[in-house]
């Protein structure tokens, strides 16, 4: 999740053993799936915006130097010790569509609700799910829910 090709960038990798956070200035950090209690929302542009987009994320629609310089955050609640964490990642240079963000939010919500957070570490399954969702452009909330449910094979 994020721009893994950017030199010195920050991005998240879903591995079989857990969520691996590639850091800009230091060694990466692995969060085992067993520690993740709640995989929350994903925000763009600000750590704690009022909606899914912070003010900085809106600059992403402008041409020129602003595009692709923002950050996103994957919010989660961890156990042992209990803590809330917002894992940062660099945005790709292409703009994220609102539908893509809504599909991601719904995917995270359904996986979390089903208690299947660890399945994000199954690369083949996740690739198939993302591939199916990539073809979708639903706008209604119920269509987004149904599209994700169908893509997950649930």
Rosetta constraint file for C-alpha pairs under 8 A:
AtomPair CA 1 CA 11 HARMONIC 5.86 0.50
AtomPair CA 1 CA 12 HARMONIC 4.93 0.50
AtomPair CA 1 CA 13 HARMONIC 6.26 0.50
AtomPair CA 1 CA 89 HARMONIC 7.04 0.50
AtomPair CA 2 CA 10 HARMONIC 7.38 0.50
AtomPair CA 2 CA 11 HARMONIC 4.88 0.50
AtomPair CA 2 CA 12 HARMONIC 6.50 0.50
AtomPair CA 2 CA 72 HARMONIC 7.69 0.50
AtomPair CA 2 CA 89 HARMONIC 5.19 0.50
AtomPair CA 2 CA 90 HARMONIC 5.19 0.50
AtomPair CA 2 CA 91 HARMONIC 5.31 0.50
AtomPair CA 2 CA 92 HARMONIC 6.26 0.50
AtomPair CA 3 CA 9 HARMONIC 7.13 0.50
AtomPair CA 3 CA 10 HARMONIC 7.47 0.50
AtomPair CA 3 CA 11 HARMONIC 6.16 0.50
AtomPair CA 3 CA 89 HARMONIC 7.41 0.50
AtomPair CA 3 CA 90 HARMONIC 5.60 0.50
AtomPair CA 3 CA 91 HARMONIC 5.74 0.50
AtomPair CA 3 CA 92 HARMONIC 4.98 0.50
AtomPair CA 4 CA 9 HARMONIC 6.86 0.50
AtomPair CA 4 CA 10 HARMONIC 7.37 0.50
AtomPair CA 4 CA 11 HARMONIC 5.81 0.50
AtomPair CA 5 CA 9 HARMONIC 7.71 0.50
AtomPair CA 8 CA 23 HARMONIC 7.92 0.50
AtomPair CA 8 CA 24 HARMONIC 5.12 0.50
AtomPair CA 8 CA 25 HARMONIC 7.40 0.50
AtomPair CA 9 CA 22 HARMONIC 7.70 0.50
AtomPair CA 9 CA 23 HARMONIC 6.99 0.50
AtomPair CA 9 CA 24 HARMONIC 5.17 0.50
AtomPair CA 9 CA 89 HARMONIC 7.75 0.50
AtomPair CA 9 CA 90 HARMONIC 6.38 0.50
AtomPair CA 10 CA 21 HARMONIC 7.40 0.50
AtomPair CA 10 CA 22 HARMONIC 5.36 0.50
AtomPair CA 10 CA 23 HARMONIC 4.96 0.50
AtomPair CA 10 CA 24 HARMONIC 5.17 0.50
AtomPair CA 10 CA 88 HARMONIC 6.81 0.50
AtomPair CA 10 CA 89 HARMONIC 4.85 0.50
AtomPair CA 10 CA 90 HARMONIC 5.49 0.50
AtomPair CA 11 CA 21 HARMONIC 6.16 0.50
AtomPair CA 11 CA 22 HARMONIC 5.30 0.50
AtomPair CA 11 CA 23 HARMONIC 7.14 0.50
AtomPair CA 11 CA 88 HARMONIC 7.03 0.50
AtomPair CA 11 CA 89 HARMONIC 4.35 0.50
AtomPair CA 11 CA 90 HARMONIC 6.08 0.50
AtomPair CA 12 CA 19 HARMONIC 6.84 0.50
AtomPair CA 12 CA 20 HARMONIC 5.76 0.50
AtomPair CA 12 CA 21 HARMONIC 4.71 0.50
AtomPair CA 12 CA 22 HARMONIC 6.05 0.50
AtomPair CA 12 CA 87 HARMONIC 7.85 0.50
AtomPair CA 12 CA 88 HARMONIC 7.91 0.50
AtomPair CA 12 CA 89 HARMONIC 6.44 0.50
AtomPair CA 13 CA 19 HARMONIC 5.88 0.50
AtomPair CA 13 CA 20 HARMONIC 5.04 0.50
AtomPair CA 13 CA 21 HARMONIC 6.43 0.50
AtomPair CA 13 CA 22 HARMONIC 7.56 0.50
AtomPair CA 14 CA 18 HARMONIC 6.32 0.50
AtomPair CA 14 CA 19 HARMONIC 4.87 0.50
AtomPair CA 14 CA 20 HARMONIC 6.33 0.50
AtomPair CA 14 CA 120 HARMONIC 5.96 0.50
AtomPair CA 14 CA 121 HARMONIC 4.98 0.50
AtomPair CA 14 CA 123 HARMONIC 7.68 0.50
AtomPair CA 15 CA 19 HARMONIC 5.91 0.50
AtomPair CA 15 CA 20 HARMONIC 6.75 0.50
AtomPair CA 15 CA 120 HARMONIC 7.51 0.50
AtomPair CA 15 CA 121 HARMONIC 4.42 0.50
AtomPair CA 15 CA 122 HARMONIC 7.26 0.50
AtomPair CA 15 CA 123 HARMONIC 7.52 0.50
AtomPair CA 16 CA 118 HARMONIC 7.45 0.50
AtomPair CA 16 CA 120 HARMONIC 7.82 0.50
AtomPair CA 16 CA 121 HARMONIC 4.11 0.50
AtomPair CA 16 CA 122 HARMONIC 6.04 0.50
AtomPair CA 16 CA 123 HARMONIC 7.89 0.50
AtomPair CA 17 CA 32 HARMONIC 5.85 0.50
AtomPair CA 17 CA 33 HARMONIC 6.67 0.50
AtomPair CA 17 CA 121 HARMONIC 6.92 0.50
AtomPair CA 18 CA 30 HARMONIC 6.29 0.50
AtomPair CA 18 CA 31 HARMONIC 5.42 0.50
AtomPair CA 18 CA 32 HARMONIC 4.10 0.50
AtomPair CA 18 CA 33 HARMONIC 4.66 0.50
AtomPair CA 18 CA 118 HARMONIC 7.13 0.50
AtomPair CA 18 CA 121 HARMONIC 6.54 0.50
AtomPair CA 19 CA 30 HARMONIC 5.72 0.50
AtomPair CA 19 CA 31 HARMONIC 5.10 0.50
AtomPair CA 19 CA 32 HARMONIC 6.34 0.50
AtomPair CA 19 CA 33 HARMONIC 6.84 0.50
AtomPair CA 19 CA 121 HARMONIC 7.70 0.50
AtomPair CA 20 CA 28 HARMONIC 6.81 0.50
AtomPair CA 20 CA 29 HARMONIC 5.62 0.50
AtomPair CA 20 CA 30 HARMONIC 4.32 0.50
AtomPair CA 20 CA 31 HARMONIC 6.20 0.50
AtomPair CA 21 CA 28 HARMONIC 5.41 0.50
AtomPair CA 21 CA 29 HARMONIC 5.07 0.50
AtomPair CA 21 CA 30 HARMONIC 6.22 0.50
AtomPair CA 21 CA 31 HARMONIC 7.87 0.50
AtomPair CA 21 CA 87 HARMONIC 7.28 0.50
AtomPair CA 22 CA 27 HARMONIC 7.22 0.50
AtomPair CA 22 CA 28 HARMONIC 4.43 0.50
AtomPair CA 22 CA 29 HARMONIC 6.66 0.50
AtomPair CA 23 CA 27 HARMONIC 6.26 0.50
AtomPair CA 23 CA 28 HARMONIC 5.16 0.50
AtomPair CA 23 CA 29 HARMONIC 7.58 0.50
AtomPair CA 31 CA 35 HARMONIC 6.73 0.50
AtomPair CA 31 CA 36 HARMONIC 7.57 0.50
AtomPair CA 32 CA 36 HARMONIC 7.15 0.50
AtomPair CA 33 CA 117 HARMONIC 6.77 0.50
AtomPair CA 33 CA 118 HARMONIC 5.38 0.50
AtomPair CA 34 CA 118 HARMONIC 7.81 0.50
AtomPair CA 35 CA 78 HARMONIC 5.24 0.50
AtomPair CA 35 CA 79 HARMONIC 5.06 0.50
AtomPair CA 35 CA 80 HARMONIC 6.78 0.50
AtomPair CA 36 CA 76 HARMONIC 6.88 0.50
AtomPair CA 36 CA 77 HARMONIC 6.15 0.50
AtomPair CA 36 CA 78 HARMONIC 4.65 0.50
AtomPair CA 36 CA 79 HARMONIC 6.49 0.50
AtomPair CA 36 CA 117 HARMONIC 7.68 0.50
AtomPair CA 37 CA 76 HARMONIC 7.45 0.50
AtomPair CA 37 CA 77 HARMONIC 5.57 0.50
AtomPair CA 37 CA 78 HARMONIC 5.39 0.50
AtomPair CA 37 CA 79 HARMONIC 6.34 0.50
AtomPair CA 38 CA 76 HARMONIC 5.41 0.50
AtomPair CA 38 CA 77 HARMONIC 4.98 0.50
AtomPair CA 38 CA 78 HARMONIC 7.06 0.50
AtomPair CA 38 CA 112 HARMONIC 6.39 0.50
AtomPair CA 39 CA 74 HARMONIC 7.83 0.50
AtomPair CA 39 CA 75 HARMONIC 6.43 0.50
AtomPair CA 39 CA 76 HARMONIC 4.49 0.50
AtomPair CA 39 CA 77 HARMONIC 6.60 0.50
AtomPair CA 39 CA 108 HARMONIC 6.56 0.50
AtomPair CA 39 CA 109 HARMONIC 7.39 0.50
AtomPair CA 39 CA 112 HARMONIC 6.00 0.50
AtomPair CA 39 CA 117 HARMONIC 7.44 0.50
AtomPair CA 40 CA 74 HARMONIC 7.02 0.50
AtomPair CA 40 CA 75 HARMONIC 4.98 0.50
AtomPair CA 40 CA 76 HARMONIC 5.02 0.50
AtomPair CA 40 CA 77 HARMONIC 7.53 0.50
AtomPair CA 40 CA 108 HARMONIC 7.01 0.50
AtomPair CA 40 CA 109 HARMONIC 7.05 0.50
AtomPair CA 41 CA 74 HARMONIC 6.19 0.50
AtomPair CA 41 CA 75 HARMONIC 5.54 0.50
AtomPair CA 41 CA 76 HARMONIC 7.66 0.50
AtomPair CA 41 CA 105 HARMONIC 5.86 0.50
AtomPair CA 41 CA 108 HARMONIC 7.28 0.50
AtomPair CA 41 CA 109 HARMONIC 7.80 0.50
AtomPair CA 42 CA 52 HARMONIC 6.99 0.50
AtomPair CA 42 CA 72 HARMONIC 6.98 0.50
AtomPair CA 42 CA 73 HARMONIC 5.56 0.50
AtomPair CA 42 CA 74 HARMONIC 4.55 0.50
AtomPair CA 42 CA 75 HARMONIC 6.10 0.50
AtomPair CA 42 CA 101 HARMONIC 7.85 0.50
AtomPair CA 42 CA 104 HARMONIC 7.85 0.50
AtomPair CA 42 CA 105 HARMONIC 6.53 0.50
AtomPair CA 43 CA 47 HARMONIC 6.67 0.50
AtomPair CA 43 CA 48 HARMONIC 7.47 0.50
AtomPair CA 43 CA 49 HARMONIC 7.38 0.50
AtomPair CA 43 CA 51 HARMONIC 7.84 0.50
AtomPair CA 43 CA 52 HARMONIC 4.82 0.50
AtomPair CA 43 CA 53 HARMONIC 5.93 0.50
AtomPair CA 43 CA 54 HARMONIC 7.51 0.50
AtomPair CA 43 CA 72 HARMONIC 5.50 0.50
AtomPair CA 43 CA 73 HARMONIC 5.21 0.50
AtomPair CA 43 CA 74 HARMONIC 6.66 0.50
AtomPair CA 43 CA 75 HARMONIC 7.87 0.50
AtomPair CA 44 CA 52 HARMONIC 6.34 0.50
AtomPair CA 44 CA 53 HARMONIC 4.98 0.50
AtomPair CA 44 CA 54 HARMONIC 6.04 0.50
AtomPair CA 44 CA 57 HARMONIC 5.77 0.50
AtomPair CA 44 CA 70 HARMONIC 7.59 0.50
AtomPair CA 44 CA 71 HARMONIC 6.08 0.50
AtomPair CA 44 CA 72 HARMONIC 4.16 0.50
AtomPair CA 44 CA 73 HARMONIC 6.38 0.50
AtomPair CA 45 CA 53 HARMONIC 6.03 0.50
AtomPair CA 45 CA 54 HARMONIC 4.60 0.50
AtomPair CA 45 CA 55 HARMONIC 6.48 0.50
AtomPair CA 45 CA 56 HARMONIC 4.79 0.50
AtomPair CA 45 CA 57 HARMONIC 4.17 0.50
AtomPair CA 45 CA 58 HARMONIC 7.75 0.50
AtomPair CA 45 CA 70 HARMONIC 5.70 0.50
AtomPair CA 45 CA 71 HARMONIC 5.33 0.50
AtomPair CA 45 CA 72 HARMONIC 5.80 0.50
AtomPair CA 46 CA 53 HARMONIC 7.13 0.50
AtomPair CA 46 CA 54 HARMONIC 4.74 0.50
AtomPair CA 46 CA 55 HARMONIC 7.28 0.50
AtomPair CA 46 CA 56 HARMONIC 6.84 0.50
AtomPair CA 46 CA 57 HARMONIC 7.52 0.50
AtomPair CA 46 CA 71 HARMONIC 7.26 0.50
AtomPair CA 46 CA 72 HARMONIC 7.13 0.50
AtomPair CA 46 CA 73 HARMONIC 7.71 0.50
AtomPair CA 47 CA 54 HARMONIC 7.86 0.50
AtomPair CA 47 CA 72 HARMONIC 7.52 0.50
AtomPair CA 47 CA 73 HARMONIC 6.16 0.50
AtomPair CA 47 CA 86 HARMONIC 7.04 0.50
AtomPair CA 48 CA 54 HARMONIC 7.71 0.50
AtomPair CA 49 CA 53 HARMONIC 6.33 0.50
AtomPair CA 49 CA 54 HARMONIC 4.96 0.50
AtomPair CA 49 CA 55 HARMONIC 7.99 0.50
AtomPair CA 50 CA 54 HARMONIC 7.41 0.50
AtomPair CA 53 CA 57 HARMONIC 5.88 0.50
AtomPair CA 53 CA 58 HARMONIC 7.30 0.50
AtomPair CA 54 CA 58 HARMONIC 7.06 0.50
AtomPair CA 55 CA 59 HARMONIC 7.29 0.50
AtomPair CA 56 CA 60 HARMONIC 7.35 0.50
AtomPair CA 56 CA 70 HARMONIC 6.93 0.50
AtomPair CA 57 CA 61 HARMONIC 7.99 0.50
AtomPair CA 57 CA 70 HARMONIC 6.49 0.50
AtomPair CA 57 CA 71 HARMONIC 7.99 0.50
AtomPair CA 58 CA 62 HARMONIC 7.97 0.50
AtomPair CA 59 CA 66 HARMONIC 6.17 0.50
AtomPair CA 59 CA 67 HARMONIC 7.08 0.50
AtomPair CA 60 CA 66 HARMONIC 5.93 0.50
AtomPair CA 60 CA 67 HARMONIC 4.61 0.50
AtomPair CA 60 CA 68 HARMONIC 6.40 0.50
AtomPair CA 60 CA 69 HARMONIC 7.72 0.50
AtomPair CA 60 CA 70 HARMONIC 7.43 0.50
AtomPair CA 60 CA 95 HARMONIC 6.43 0.50
AtomPair CA 61 CA 67 HARMONIC 6.80 0.50
AtomPair CA 61 CA 95 HARMONIC 6.67 0.50
AtomPair CA 62 CA 66 HARMONIC 6.62 0.50
AtomPair CA 62 CA 67 HARMONIC 6.48 0.50
AtomPair CA 63 CA 67 HARMONIC 6.28 0.50
AtomPair CA 65 CA 69 HARMONIC 7.76 0.50
AtomPair CA 66 CA 70 HARMONIC 7.88 0.50
AtomPair CA 67 CA 93 HARMONIC 5.79 0.50
AtomPair CA 67 CA 94 HARMONIC 7.37 0.50
AtomPair CA 67 CA 95 HARMONIC 7.61 0.50
AtomPair CA 68 CA 90 HARMONIC 7.87 0.50
AtomPair CA 68 CA 91 HARMONIC 5.53 0.50
AtomPair CA 68 CA 92 HARMONIC 5.27 0.50
AtomPair CA 68 CA 93 HARMONIC 3.71 0.50
AtomPair CA 68 CA 94 HARMONIC 6.51 0.50
AtomPair CA 68 CA 95 HARMONIC 7.44 0.50
AtomPair CA 69 CA 90 HARMONIC 7.23 0.50
AtomPair CA 69 CA 91 HARMONIC 6.59 0.50
AtomPair CA 69 CA 92 HARMONIC 7.98 0.50
AtomPair CA 69 CA 93 HARMONIC 7.31 0.50
AtomPair CA 70 CA 90 HARMONIC 6.24 0.50
AtomPair CA 70 CA 91 HARMONIC 5.62 0.50
AtomPair CA 71 CA 88 HARMONIC 6.52 0.50
AtomPair CA 71 CA 89 HARMONIC 5.59 0.50
AtomPair CA 71 CA 90 HARMONIC 4.61 0.50
AtomPair CA 71 CA 91 HARMONIC 5.35 0.50
AtomPair CA 72 CA 88 HARMONIC 5.67 0.50
AtomPair CA 72 CA 89 HARMONIC 5.23 0.50
AtomPair CA 72 CA 90 HARMONIC 6.22 0.50
AtomPair CA 72 CA 91 HARMONIC 6.30 0.50
AtomPair CA 73 CA 86 HARMONIC 5.49 0.50
AtomPair CA 73 CA 87 HARMONIC 5.26 0.50
AtomPair CA 73 CA 88 HARMONIC 4.41 0.50
AtomPair CA 73 CA 89 HARMONIC 6.12 0.50
AtomPair CA 74 CA 86 HARMONIC 5.40 0.50
AtomPair CA 74 CA 87 HARMONIC 5.11 0.50
AtomPair CA 74 CA 88 HARMONIC 6.54 0.50
AtomPair CA 75 CA 84 HARMONIC 7.40 0.50
AtomPair CA 75 CA 85 HARMONIC 5.80 0.50
AtomPair CA 75 CA 86 HARMONIC 4.32 0.50
AtomPair CA 75 CA 87 HARMONIC 6.37 0.50
AtomPair CA 76 CA 84 HARMONIC 5.85 0.50
AtomPair CA 76 CA 85 HARMONIC 5.42 0.50
AtomPair CA 76 CA 86 HARMONIC 6.38 0.50
AtomPair CA 77 CA 82 HARMONIC 7.15 0.50
AtomPair CA 77 CA 83 HARMONIC 5.77 0.50
AtomPair CA 77 CA 84 HARMONIC 4.45 0.50
AtomPair CA 77 CA 85 HARMONIC 6.20 0.50
AtomPair CA 78 CA 82 HARMONIC 5.32 0.50
AtomPair CA 78 CA 83 HARMONIC 5.26 0.50
AtomPair CA 78 CA 84 HARMONIC 6.20 0.50
AtomPair CA 78 CA 85 HARMONIC 7.35 0.50
AtomPair CA 79 CA 83 HARMONIC 6.61 0.50
AtomPair CA 96 CA 100 HARMONIC 6.53 0.50
AtomPair CA 96 CA 101 HARMONIC 6.99 0.50
AtomPair CA 97 CA 101 HARMONIC 6.55 0.50
AtomPair CA 98 CA 102 HARMONIC 6.18 0.50
AtomPair CA 99 CA 103 HARMONIC 6.09 0.50
AtomPair CA 99 CA 137 HARMONIC 6.48 0.50
AtomPair CA 99 CA 138 HARMONIC 7.03 0.50
AtomPair CA 99 CA 139 HARMONIC 6.77 0.50
AtomPair CA 100 CA 104 HARMONIC 6.19 0.50
AtomPair CA 101 CA 105 HARMONIC 6.11 0.50
AtomPair CA 102 CA 106 HARMONIC 6.16 0.50
AtomPair CA 102 CA 144 HARMONIC 7.40 0.50
AtomPair CA 103 CA 107 HARMONIC 6.04 0.50
AtomPair CA 103 CA 133 HARMONIC 7.44 0.50
AtomPair CA 103 CA 144 HARMONIC 6.22 0.50
AtomPair CA 103 CA 145 HARMONIC 7.99 0.50
AtomPair CA 103 CA 148 HARMONIC 6.82 0.50
AtomPair CA 104 CA 108 HARMONIC 6.16 0.50
AtomPair CA 105 CA 109 HARMONIC 6.13 0.50
AtomPair CA 106 CA 110 HARMONIC 6.05 0.50
AtomPair CA 106 CA 144 HARMONIC 7.25 0.50
AtomPair CA 106 CA 145 HARMONIC 6.43 0.50
AtomPair CA 106 CA 148 HARMONIC 6.81 0.50
AtomPair CA 107 CA 111 HARMONIC 6.10 0.50
AtomPair CA 107 CA 148 HARMONIC 5.95 0.50
AtomPair CA 108 CA 112 HARMONIC 5.96 0.50
AtomPair CA 109 CA 113 HARMONIC 5.97 0.50
AtomPair CA 110 CA 114 HARMONIC 6.08 0.50
AtomPair CA 110 CA 149 HARMONIC 7.69 0.50
AtomPair CA 111 CA 115 HARMONIC 6.27 0.50
AtomPair CA 111 CA 116 HARMONIC 5.16 0.50
AtomPair CA 111 CA 117 HARMONIC 5.65 0.50
AtomPair CA 111 CA 119 HARMONIC 7.95 0.50
AtomPair CA 112 CA 116 HARMONIC 6.02 0.50
AtomPair CA 112 CA 117 HARMONIC 5.58 0.50
AtomPair CA 116 CA 120 HARMONIC 7.79 0.50
AtomPair CA 118 CA 122 HARMONIC 7.74 0.50
AtomPair CA 119 CA 125 HARMONIC 7.77 0.50
AtomPair CA 119 CA 126 HARMONIC 7.63 0.50
AtomPair CA 120 CA 125 HARMONIC 7.99 0.50
AtomPair CA 120 CA 126 HARMONIC 6.09 0.50
AtomPair CA 121 CA 126 HARMONIC 7.66 0.50
AtomPair CA 122 CA 126 HARMONIC 6.08 0.50
AtomPair CA 123 CA 127 HARMONIC 5.93 0.50
AtomPair CA 124 CA 128 HARMONIC 6.26 0.50
AtomPair CA 125 CA 129 HARMONIC 6.22 0.50
AtomPair CA 126 CA 130 HARMONIC 6.09 0.50
AtomPair CA 127 CA 131 HARMONIC 5.96 0.50
AtomPair CA 128 CA 132 HARMONIC 6.21 0.50
AtomPair CA 128 CA 151 HARMONIC 7.84 0.50
AtomPair CA 129 CA 133 HARMONIC 6.21 0.50
AtomPair CA 129 CA 151 HARMONIC 5.10 0.50
AtomPair CA 129 CA 152 HARMONIC 5.59 0.50
AtomPair CA 130 CA 134 HARMONIC 5.92 0.50
AtomPair CA 130 CA 151 HARMONIC 7.71 0.50
AtomPair CA 131 CA 135 HARMONIC 7.00 0.50
AtomPair CA 132 CA 136 HARMONIC 7.20 0.50
AtomPair CA 132 CA 151 HARMONIC 5.59 0.50
AtomPair CA 133 CA 147 HARMONIC 7.08 0.50
AtomPair CA 133 CA 148 HARMONIC 6.88 0.50
AtomPair CA 133 CA 151 HARMONIC 6.27 0.50
AtomPair CA 136 CA 147 HARMONIC 7.23 0.50
AtomPair CA 138 CA 143 HARMONIC 5.68 0.50
AtomPair CA 138 CA 144 HARMONIC 5.61 0.50
AtomPair CA 138 CA 147 HARMONIC 7.68 0.50
AtomPair CA 139 CA 143 HARMONIC 6.84 0.50
AtomPair CA 139 CA 144 HARMONIC 6.78 0.50
AtomPair CA 140 CA 144 HARMONIC 6.31 0.50
AtomPair CA 141 CA 145 HARMONIC 6.24 0.50
AtomPair CA 142 CA 146 HARMONIC 6.12 0.50
AtomPair CA 143 CA 147 HARMONIC 5.93 0.50
AtomPair CA 144 CA 148 HARMONIC 6.22 0.50
AtomPair CA 145 CA 149 HARMONIC 6.16 0.50
AtomPair CA 146 CA 150 HARMONIC 6.03 0.50
AtomPair CA 147 CA 151 HARMONIC 6.04 0.50
AtomPair CA 148 CA 152 HARMONIC 6.04 0.50
AtomPair CA 149 CA 153 HARMONIC 6.30 0.50
AtomPair CA 149 CA 154 HARMONIC 5.53 0.50
AtomPair CA 150 CA 154 HARMONIC 6.29 0.50
